[in-house]
């Protein structure tokens, strides 16, 4: 069975310990707290260096292309936001940043 993991963009920082340290009951009772927190799910895939790939990650592709990883609700899958036609094979790409800390990589 695949482990389901999350991380959060909170207080201008990526936090991998978000769920372990939060009191979910208090968060749900005060849903406004979530407006400044962006939660990202792990895709279950790893890059060519063995690093977990999460929603919001920026992936380096062949030929110096870059793409954001996002959840495609229409097709119920994780996908790459790119104009090119790449096949998301495990171990082929490298995580080079994320959309919160490295926005400039997509420009």
C-alpha positions in Angstrom: 0.0 0.0 0.0 1.3 3.5 -0.9 1.9 5.9 1.9 -0.1 9.1 1.5 2.0 12.2 2.4 1.4 15.9 2.5 3.4 19.0 3.0 2.3 22.6 3.5 3.4 26.1 2.5 3.0 27.9 5.8 4.5 31.2 7.1 6.7 31.4 3.9 8.2 28.0 4.5 7.7 24.5 3.2 6.7 22.3 6.2 6.8 18.5 5.9 5.7 18.1 9.6 2.4 20.0 9.1 0.0 17.2 9.9 2.1 15.8 12.8 2.1 19.0 14.7 -1.3 20.5 14.0 -4.4 19.8 16.0 -6.8 19.0 13.1 -9.9 19.5 15.3 -9.0 23.1 16.1 -8.1 23.7 12.4 -11.5 22.4 11.2 -13.4 24.5 13.8 -11.5 27.5 12.6 -11.4 27.0 8.8 -10.1 30.5 8.3 -6.7 29.4 9.5 -6.3 27.4 6.2 -6.6 30.5 4.0 -2.9 31.2 4.3 -1.8 27.6 4.2 -1.4 25.7 0.9 -1.5 21.9 1.3 0.2 19.8 -1.3 -0.1 16.0 -1.7 2.8 13.7 -2.6 2.2 12.1 -6.1 3.7 8.8 -5.0 6.4 9.2 -7.6 10.1 10.0 -7.1 12.5 12.0 -9.3 15.7 10.6 -10.8 17.5 11.3 -7.4 14.9 9.4 -5.4 13.2 12.6 -4.1 9.4 12.6 -3.5 7.5 14.6 -6.1 4.7 16.8 -4.6 2.0 19.0 -6.1 3.5 22.4 -6.7 7.0 21.1 -7.4 8.8 22.4 -10.5 10.3 19.6 -12.6 13.2 19.9 -14.9 12.5 18.2 -18.2 14.8 17.4 -21.2 15.7 20.2 -23.5 15.7 22.7 -20.6 11.9 22.7 -20.3 10.3 23.1 -16.8 6.9 22.3 -15.6 4.7 22.5 -12.5 3.2 19.4 -11.0 -0.5 19.8 -10.4 -3.6 17.6 -9.7 -5.8 17.5 -12.8 -9.4 17.1 -11.4 -10.8 16.5 -14.9 -8.7 13.4 -15.5 -8.3 12.5 -11.8 -4.5 12.3 -11.9 -1.3 14.3 -11.2 0.0 16.0 -14.3 2.7 18.4 -15.6 1.6 21.9 -16.7 3.6 22.1 -19.9 3.0 22.9 -23.6 5.2 19.9 -24.6 4.1 16.3 -24.8 6.1 14.4 -22.2 5.4 11.0 -20.7 5.8 11.2 -16.9 8.0 8.2 -16.4 9.2 7.5 -12.9 12.8 8.4 -12.4 13.2 10.5 -15.6 12.8 14.0 -14.2 14.4 16.0 -11.4 12.7 18.3 -8.8 14.4 21.7 -9.2 12.2 23.8 -6.9 8.6 24.6 -6.1 6.0 27.3 -7.1 6.2 29.0 -3.7 10.0 29.3 -3.2 11.1 29.3 -6.9 8.4 31.0 -9.0 11.1 32.5 -11.2 12.0 29.1 -12.6 8.7 29.0 -14.6 9.3 32.4 -16.3 
